[in-house]
């Protein structure tokens, strides 16, 4: 199994989207690449912890490639907006690709370069090694499964024709 951490605004929608892809075997939401230990949701939202809300994706690359995962990622974010996705704003809502394996970096960079062709503004999505990750509180895990009418800035219906 391979792993990647993706930040695309509110983590509820990112997890709901990626958990529906064939080849994704596990997702959870949490806080990536900050500078405090064991952050809480309240700390991430209200203080300068440096964390991004993110989704930890474990996938089987025999069924879905990193390239395909990243094409889905670009599809659900606006990579040219800093510290905001949909109506949510703040540094915790920045976009980012946090890689676990150094070998993934060339694939990620190529994907970003390809995506840049679709935008007139510069892509500001962070691409960094995963420095740290703390799983979010249980009530955030699979939030939209538990709360089907819950808030989501991602149009999950775009997967209906997949």
C-alpha positions in Angstrom: 0.0 0.0 0.0 1.1 3.6 -0.7 0.3 6.7 1.2 -0.2 10.4 0.5 -1.6 13.3 2.5 -3.8 15.8 0.7 -5.0 19.2 2.0 -7.8 20.7 0.1 -9.8 22.9 2.4 -12.3 21.5 4.9 -11.1 17.9 5.4 -14.6 16.4 5.6 -15.2 16.8 1.9 -11.7 15.7 0.9 -12.1 12.5 2.8 -15.6 11.9 1.5 -14.4 12.3 -2.1 -11.2 10.2 -1.9 -12.9 7.4 0.2 -15.2 6.8 -2.8 -12.4 6.1 -5.3 -11.7 2.5 -6.3 -8.2 1.6 -5.1 -8.3 3.8 -2.0 -8.3 1.4 0.9 -8.3 3.8 3.8 -8.8 7.5 4.6 -8.7 9.5 7.8 -8.6 13.2 8.5 -6.2 15.1 10.6 -3.7 17.9 10.8 -0.5 18.0 8.7 2.8 19.8 8.8 2.4 22.1 11.8 4.6 23.0 14.7 2.8 22.0 17.9 2.2 18.6 19.4 -1.2 16.9 19.5 -3.2 19.8 18.2 -6.9 19.9 18.7 -9.5 21.2 16.2 -10.0 24.3 18.2 -6.3 25.0 18.4 -5.9 24.5 14.6 -8.8 26.8 13.9 -8.0 29.5 16.5 -4.3 29.7 17.0 -1.1 29.7 14.9 -0.3 26.0 14.9 0.8 25.9 11.3 -1.4 22.8 10.5 -3.4 22.2 7.4 -6.6 20.2 7.6 -5.7 17.2 5.6 -6.8 13.7 4.5 -4.4 10.8 4.9 -5.0 8.5 1.9 -3.8 4.9 1.8 -4.2 3.4 -1.7 -3.4 0.3 -3.7 -1.4 1.4 -6.7 -2.3 -1.8 -8.5 -5.8 -0.2 -8.8 -5.2 3.5 -8.8 -2.0 5.4 -9.5 -0.6 8.4 -7.8 -1.1 10.3 -11.1 -4.8 9.4 -11.1 -5.2 10.4 -7.4 -3.6 13.7 -8.1 -5.8 14.3 -11.1 -8.8 13.9 -8.8 -7.2 16.2 -6.3 -6.7 19.0 -8.8 -10.3 18.5 -9.8 -11.7 19.4 -6.4 -9.6 22.4 -5.4 -8.7 25.8 -6.6 -4.9 25.5 -6.5 -4.4 29.2 -7.2 -6.1 30.5 -4.0 -4.0 30.8 -0.8 -5.4 29.9 2.6 -9.0 29.4 1.3 -11.2 26.8 -0.3 -14.9 27.4 -0.9 -16.2 29.7 1.9 -13.6 28.5 4.4 -10.5 30.7 5.0 -7.5 30.6 7.1 -4.1 28.9 6.8 -5.6 25.6 8.0 -7.6 25.6 4.7 -4.6 25.9 2.4 -4.0 23.3 -0.3 -1.1 20.9 0.0 0.4 17.6 -1.2 2.5 16.1 1.6 4.4 13.1 0.4 5.5 10.1 2.5 7.9 8.6 -0.1 10.6 10.8 -1.7 10.1 8.7 -4.9 6.7 10.3 -5.3 8.1 13.9 -5.7 8.8 13.7 -9.4 5.3 12.4 -10.1 3.8 15.2 -7.9 5.9 17.9 -9.6 5.0 16.7 -13.1 1.3 16.6 -12.1 1.5 20.2 -10.8 3.3 21.4 -13.9 0.6 19.8 -16.1 -2.1 21.4 -13.9 -0.5 24.8 -14.2 -1.4 24.7 -17.9 -5.1 24.9 -16.8 -4.6 28.2 -14.9 -3.6 31.7 -15.7 -2.6 32.4 -12.0 0.2 30.6 -10.3 -0.5 27.4 -8.4 0.1 28.0 -4.7 -0.5 24.5 -3.5 2.3 23.4 -1.1 4.3 20.4 -2.1 6.4 19.2 0.9 7.4 16.0 2.6 5.0 15.0 5.4 6.7 16.3 8.5 4.0 15.3 11.0 0.4 14.3 11.0 -2.0 14.0 13.9 -5.3 12.2 13.4 -8.3 14.5 14.1 -10.9 13.9 16.8 -13.2 10.9 16.2 -16.3 13.1 15.4 -14.4 14.4 12.3 -13.7 10.9 10.9 -16.1 9.9 8.1 -18.1 13.0 9.1 -20.2 13.2 6.0 -21.1 9.5 6.3 -22.3 10.2 9.9 -24.0 13.5 8.8 -25.2 13.1 5.2 -26.6 16.6 5.1 -23.4 18.1 6.6 -21.5 20.9 5.1 -19.2 20.2 2.2 -17.6 22.6 -0.2 -16.8 19.8 -2.7 -19.5 18.7 -5.2 -19.4 14.9 -4.6 -21.8 14.3 -7.4 -18.9 14.7 -9.9 -18.0 11.2 -9.0 -21.4 9.9 -10.2 -20.1 9.3 -13.7 -16.8 7.7 -12.7 
